[in-house]
Amino acid sequence: MNHWQIKEFGKVSSFSGSAFIDGSEVLCLVIKPSDSPELMRYDILKSEIEAWRASTDGLILGKWERVFSEKTPEGLTNEERKESAESFFLSLFEGDQVLEERALLSYLFAISLERKRILKSSPVTDEDTVQVFTHVKTKRTFDIPIVVPSKASVEKIEAIIGELLF
């Protein structure tokens, strides 16, 4: 069973506690701590990534960047959401460890990005366990394990990654 930390976009760094100011480059990380079954999200200043990596042994499952703005309390624009979702999806394939959480995240993001026309999918049969998706811009292909997510797991993912998925 997966456990998830519910967290909205931060206004301060999860690492240093420094407040974000307008224009701050923020790196949002979804990690699997080595000492916990719970997935966590950290919002840190982009400049803090090396210090953060040195202080933790958690595995980064995915990440995306955003520019902090106090003027947009309603959240990301549609374009920012699309770019962040695409960036997060691509980052899921930077690591080489196979994890159940990564498979679920990659499948949910693949079908979401297909609806946004960022990815194209290949047809599948009932026997297939993997679906091939092609990134439209780069023509890179991704073999995504077909996962049948429960409603609860989708709600948990939506809670940790905010509004990127839909």
Secondary structure in CASP SS format (residue, H / E / C, confidence):
PFRMAT SS
TARGET T0000
AUTHOR 0000-0000-0000
METHOD secondary structure of the structure
MODEL  1
M C 1.00
N C 1.00
H E 1.00
W E 1.00
Q C 1.00
I C 1.00
K C 1.00
E C 1.00
F C 1.00
G C 1.00
K C 1.00
V E 1.00
S C 1.00
S C 1.00
F C 1.00
S C 1.00
G C 1.00
S C 1.00
A E 1.00
F C 1.00
I C 1.00
D C 1.00
G C 1.00
S C 1.00
E E 1.00
V E 1.00
L E 1.00
C E 1.00
L E 1.00
V E 1.00
I E 1.00
K E 1.00
P C 1.00
S C 1.00
D C 1.00
S C 1.00
P C 1.00
E E 1.00
L E 1.00
M E 1.00
R E 1.00
Y E 1.00
D E 1.00
I E 1.00
L E 1.00
K H 1.00
S H 1.00
E H 1.00
I H 1.00
E H 1.00
A H 1.00
W H 1.00
R H 1.00
A H 1.00
S H 1.00
T C 1.00
D C 1.00
G C 1.00
L E 1.00
I E 1.00
L E 1.00
G E 1.00
K E 1.00
W E 1.00
E E 1.00
R E 1.00
V E 1.00
F C 1.00
S C 1.00
E C 1.00
K C 1.00
T C 1.00
P C 1.00
E C 1.00
G C 1.00
L C 1.00
T C 1.00
N H 1.00
E H 1.00
E H 1.00
R H 1.00
K H 1.00
E H 1.00
S H 1.00
A H 1.00
E H 1.00
S H 1.00
F H 1.00
F H 1.00
L H 1.00
S H 1.00
L C 1.00
F C 1.00
E C 1.00
G C 1.00
D C 1.00
Q C 1.00
V C 1.00
L C 1.00
E H 1.00
E H 1.00
R H 1.00
A H 1.00
L H 1.00
L H 1.00
S H 1.00
Y H 1.00
L H 1.00
F H 1.00
A H 1.00
I H 1.00
S H 1.00
L H 1.00
E H 1.00
R H 1.00
K C 1.00
R C 1.00
I C 1.00
L E 1.00
K E 1.00
S E 1.00
S C 1.00
P C 1.00
V C 1.00
T C 1.00
D C 1.00
E C 1.00
D C 1.00
T C 1.00
V E 1.00
Q E 1.00
V E 1.00
F E 1.00
T E 1.00
H E 1.00
V C 1.00
K C 1.00
T C 1.00
K C 1.00
R C 1.00
T E 1.00
F E 1.00
D E 1.00
I E 1.00
P E 1.00
I C 1.00
V C 1.00
V C 1.00
P C 1.00
S C 1.00
K H 1.00
A H 1.00
S H 1.00
V H 1.00
E H 1.00
K H 1.00
I H 1.00
E H 1.00
A H 1.00
I H 1.00
I H 1.00
G C 1.00
E C 1.00
L C 1.00
L C 1.00
F C 1.00
END
